[in-house]
């Protein structure tokens, strides 16, 4: 990640919640968040240029699209309006949950809310659609 202050915040958050923080590459980290019922969810954090600025983005996989051939995509579009930051999307053959904000405008409270919303939404859908805890 470009600026270490978000990395340091995410490291501290992972420690606080008994999660795991992994520096994946120079611009990507993974935070594994413990959730209810002994489940976990991995959330990747990125700082990336997009549009007219630098964005902070969190993403978490739900499942491969090929695992859920009978699901109606309209259902996911309708679910998107229920979230504050999260949105359900498709990327490289996977159904994912993502959230983003302008990097220079984000606060630590916002980062915390975003990462938990992404993790919980992805885990709820993973459990509902597949019944397993893979991601």
C-alpha positions as CSV (number, residue, x, y, z in Angstrom):
1,X,0.0,0.0,0.0
2,X,1.2,3.5,-0.8
3,X,0.9,5.0,2.7
4,X,1.8,3.0,5.8
5,X,-0.7,4.6,8.1
6,X,-3.6,2.4,6.7
7,X,-1.3,-0.7,6.8
8,X,-0.5,0.1,10.5
9,X,-4.2,0.6,11.3
10,X,-5.1,-2.8,9.7
11,X,-2.3,-4.6,11.5
12,X,-3.6,-3.2,14.8
13,X,-7.2,-4.1,13.9
14,X,-6.2,-7.7,13.1
15,X,-4.5,-7.9,16.5
16,X,-7.4,-6.4,18.3
17,X,-9.9,-8.9,16.9
18,X,-7.6,-11.9,16.9
19,X,-7.5,-11.9,13.1
20,X,-4.5,-12.2,10.9
21,X,-2.7,-9.5,8.8
22,X,-0.6,-10.5,5.8
23,X,1.4,-8.2,3.6
24,X,0.7,-9.8,0.2
25,X,2.6,-7.4,-2.1
26,X,3.7,-3.8,-2.1
27,X,0.2,-2.6,-2.8
28,X,-2.0,-5.4,-1.4
29,X,-2.6,-6.7,2.1
30,X,-4.9,-9.5,3.3
31,X,-6.8,-9.3,6.6
32,X,-8.4,-12.5,7.9
33,X,-11.3,-11.6,10.1
34,X,-12.9,-14.0,12.6
35,X,-16.7,-14.1,12.3
36,X,-19.6,-15.9,14.0
37,X,-19.8,-19.7,14.3
38,X,-16.0,-20.1,14.0
39,X,-16.0,-18.9,10.4
40,X,-13.4,-16.6,8.9
41,X,-13.3,-14.3,5.9
42,X,-10.2,-13.1,4.0
43,X,-10.4,-9.5,2.8
44,X,-7.8,-8.0,0.4
45,X,-7.0,-4.3,0.8
46,X,-5.7,-2.3,-2.1
47,X,-4.7,1.3,-2.8
48,X,-5.1,1.8,-6.5
49,X,-5.4,4.7,-9.0
50,X,-8.9,5.0,-10.4
51,X,-10.7,7.8,-12.2
52,X,-9.4,11.1,-10.9
53,X,-7.8,9.9,-7.7
54,X,-6.3,7.2,-5.5
55,X,-8.8,4.7,-4.1
56,X,-8.8,2.5,-1.0
57,X,-10.6,-0.8,-1.9
58,X,-11.5,-3.9,0.0
59,X,-12.5,-7.1,-1.7
60,X,-13.5,-10.6,-0.6
61,X,-14.4,-13.6,-2.7
62,X,-17.7,-15.4,-2.2
63,X,-17.4,-18.3,-4.6
64,X,-16.7,-19.2,-8.3
65,X,-19.6,-18.2,-10.5
66,X,-19.5,-21.8,-11.9
67,X,-20.5,-23.1,-8.5
68,X,-23.9,-21.3,-8.6
69,X,-25.3,-21.7,-12.1
70,X,-28.9,-21.3,-11.1
71,X,-28.6,-18.0,-9.2
72,X,-30.3,-15.0,-10.6
73,X,-27.9,-12.1,-11.0
74,X,-30.7,-9.6,-10.6
75,X,-31.0,-10.7,-6.9
76,X,-27.4,-9.5,-6.3
77,X,-28.1,-6.1,-8.0
78,X,-31.1,-5.7,-5.7
79,X,-29.0,-6.6,-2.6
80,X,-26.5,-3.9,-3.4
81,X,-28.9,-1.1,-2.3
82,X,-28.9,-2.6,1.2
83,X,-25.3,-1.9,1.9
84,X,-23.5,1.3,3.0
85,X,-20.2,0.7,1.2
86,X,-20.2,-2.9,-0.1
87,X,-21.3,-4.0,-3.5
88,X,-21.6,-7.4,-5.1
89,X,-19.6,-7.8,-8.3
90,X,-18.0,-10.4,-10.6
91,X,-14.3,-10.5,-11.3
92,X,-12.4,-13.1,-13.2
93,X,-15.0,-15.8,-12.7
94,X,-15.7,-15.1,-9.1
95,X,-18.6,-13.6,-7.2
96,X,-17.1,-11.0,-4.8
97,X,-18.0,-8.3,-2.4
98,X,-16.1,-5.0,-2.7
99,X,-16.1,-1.5,-1.1
100,X,-14.1,1.5,-2.0
101,X,-13.6,5.1,-1.1
102,X,-11.2,8.0,-2.0
103,X,-8.0,7.3,-0.1
104,X,-7.3,10.8,1.0
105,X,-10.9,11.2,2.5
106,X,-11.1,8.0,4.5
107,X,-11.1,7.8,8.3
108,X,-10.1,4.9,10.5
109,X,-13.8,4.4,11.5
110,X,-14.7,4.3,7.9
111,X,-12.0,1.7,7.1
112,X,-13.2,-0.5,10.0
113,X,-16.8,-0.3,8.9
114,X,-15.9,-1.0,5.3
115,X,-13.7,-4.0,6.0
116,X,-16.3,-5.6,8.3
117,X,-19.2,-4.9,5.9
118,X,-17.3,-6.6,3.1
119,X,-16.2,-9.6,5.3
120,X,-19.7,-10.2,6.8
121,X,-21.5,-9.8,3.5
122,X,-19.2,-12.1,1.7
123,X,-19.3,-14.7,4.4
124,X,-23.1,-14.6,4.7
125,X,-23.4,-15.1,0.9
126,X,-20.7,-17.8,0.8
127,X,-22.6,-19.7,3.6
128,X,-26.0,-19.2,1.9
129,X,-24.8,-20.1,-1.6
130,X,-22.3,-22.9,-1.0
131,X,-22.6,-23.9,2.7
132,X,-18.9,-23.9,3.1
133,X,-16.2,-21.6,4.5
134,X,-13.5,-21.4,1.9
135,X,-12.6,-17.8,1.5
